[in-house]
Amino acid sequence: APETSRSFVALDRNDTGTVDKSGLPLVYNKELIQDYWLKEGNALQQRWSEFLKLSVPYLTRMATYMVRGGVEELQKNDAQL
């Protein structure tokens, strides 16, 4: 988690330790966020893996259509996306 010294994140200094039912802080707190992800183990890597598994084929098809024929090809094949 990034430092807050050079951040535009709004901080409520009066409520720094409260967490929700999953353990994430209700107000930005770097240490609590890091603790949460340490307890979650490899959950973040699994989420990234799932995201990539779903998005890479889609983005590859889009890029292929753009290379083949530009916007016209993309519009012609939009139902397949």
Long-range contacts (C-beta under 8 A, 24 or more apart in sequence): 1-30, 1-33, 1-34, 2-30, 3-30, 4-28, 4-30
